[in-house]
Amino acid sequence: MFAALFVIVGIAALLGGIAGVALWWNKRADQKAYEALRQSQEDSVRIIRDRYLTPAEADKYDTIREKIEQEKPEINARIRAQMERN
């Protein structure tokens, strides 16, 4: 592993000097951070149920959906009014 790292560092040093090595290393760290963030977002968004909802749970969600549908016109009106003011 160290031999491969020395080869990469040597090639980068030849191509771009120490600054090239630093840029390569930062890009690699940024990529790893991006991949970790993306994976955590995918894990948090995915919802998997291993069972059906009970009738009580289904009623609860239906009630929430109905409330949302009733509130949509009011919410949209507030948004339109705010957009017109700006």
C-alpha positions as CSV (number, residue, x, y, z in Angstrom):
1,M,0.0,0.0,0.0
2,F,2.8,2.4,0.9
3,A,4.6,1.6,-2.3
4,A,1.5,2.5,-4.3
5,L,1.1,5.7,-2.4
6,F,4.7,6.7,-3.0
7,V,4.3,6.0,-6.7
8,I,1.2,8.2,-6.8
9,V,2.8,10.9,-4.8
10,G,5.9,10.7,-7.1
11,I,3.9,11.0,-10.3
12,A,1.8,13.9,-8.9
13,A,5.0,15.6,-7.8
14,L,6.4,15.3,-11.2
15,L,3.3,16.6,-12.9
16,G,2.3,19.4,-10.5
17,G,4.7,19.6,-7.6
18,I,3.5,19.6,-4.0
19,A,0.5,21.7,-4.9
20,G,-0.6,19.0,-7.3
21,V,-0.4,16.4,-4.6
22,A,-2.4,18.6,-2.2
23,L,-5.1,19.2,-4.9
24,W,-5.3,15.5,-5.6
25,W,-5.6,14.7,-1.9
26,N,-8.3,17.4,-1.3
27,K,-10.3,16.2,-4.3
28,R,-10.2,12.6,-3.0
29,A,-11.3,13.7,0.5
30,D,-14.1,15.8,-1.0
31,Q,-15.3,12.8,-3.0
32,K,-15.3,10.6,0.1
33,A,-17.3,13.2,2.1
34,Y,-19.8,13.5,-0.8
35,E,-20.3,9.8,-1.1
36,A,-20.8,9.5,2.7
37,L,-23.3,12.3,2.7
38,R,-25.2,10.8,-0.3
39,Q,-25.3,7.4,1.3
40,S,-26.7,8.8,4.6
41,Q,-29.4,10.7,2.7
42,E,-30.4,7.6,0.8
43,D,-30.6,5.6,4.0
44,S,-32.7,8.3,5.8
45,V,-35.1,8.7,2.9
46,R,-35.8,5.0,2.3
47,I,-38.9,3.7,4.2
48,I,-39.4,0.0,4.1
49,R,-42.4,-1.6,5.8
50,D,-42.3,-5.3,6.7
51,R,-46.0,-5.3,7.5
52,Y,-49.3,-3.8,6.5
53,L,-50.7,-0.9,8.4
54,T,-53.3,-1.7,11.1
55,P,-56.8,-0.2,10.5
56,A,-56.1,2.4,13.3
57,E,-52.8,3.5,11.6
58,A,-54.4,3.7,8.2
59,D,-57.2,5.9,9.7
60,K,-54.7,8.1,11.3
61,Y,-52.8,8.7,8.0
62,D,-56.1,9.1,6.1
63,T,-57.1,11.8,8.5
64,I,-53.8,13.6,8.1
65,R,-54.1,13.4,4.3
66,E,-57.6,14.9,4.4
67,K,-56.4,17.8,6.6
68,I,-53.6,18.5,4.2
69,E,-56.0,18.6,1.3
70,Q,-58.3,21.0,3.1
71,E,-55.4,23.3,4.0
72,K,-53.8,23.4,0.5
73,P,-55.9,26.3,-0.9
74,E,-55.2,28.5,2.1
75,I,-51.5,27.7,1.9
76,N,-51.4,28.4,-1.8
77,A,-53.2,31.7,-1.3
78,R,-50.7,32.8,1.4
79,I,-47.8,31.9,-1.0
80,R,-49.4,33.8,-3.9
81,A,-49.9,36.8,-1.6
82,Q,-46.4,36.7,-0.4
83,M,-45.1,36.5,-4.0
84,E,-47.2,39.4,-5.1
85,R,-45.8,41.6,-2.2
86,N,-42.2,40.8,-3.2
